[in-house]
């Protein structure tokens, strides 16, 4: 069976950051060495669910999205303190501890 875009992005990021992708529990990627969590979202309608998933973390919080969702993810995370990164791991909007 072919992997979903979500799984492809999550596995690529986990490998890049030297951690593991947990597909079956909570936040997709927890990178304790870099002190950040990453939730992968590949659909416009699931962005708010991704925000809910990471918002309580004490680590830097990021949504990783494909190119087609970068603008919408940046708008949706405005004033939340949640950052946005590309599907390749490039930080497009830095996370802050606003909320």
C-alpha positions, 0 to 999 in steps of 0.5 A: 500500500502506498504511503500517504503524503502525511506519512511521507512528510512525517517520516522525512522530517523524523529522519532529518531531525534524528528522531522518530515519527509516532503515527499512532499517538499524539503529536507526530514528531517530538524532537527533544534535542532541538526542543520542538514538536512538529505536527504534520498536516496535509489538508486545509480542514485539519489545520485547526486540529493540528494546532490543538494537538501542539498548543499545550506543549512546553516545547517550540511548536510547529505545523509542517505543511506541504507547499500548497498550505503554507499561506493558509497555515501561516494565517491560521497560526497568526498570534498563536506562537505556533510556527510553520515549516515546509514539508522538507523541514525549512522553517517558514515562520518561527515559533514563539512562546506567545500563547 
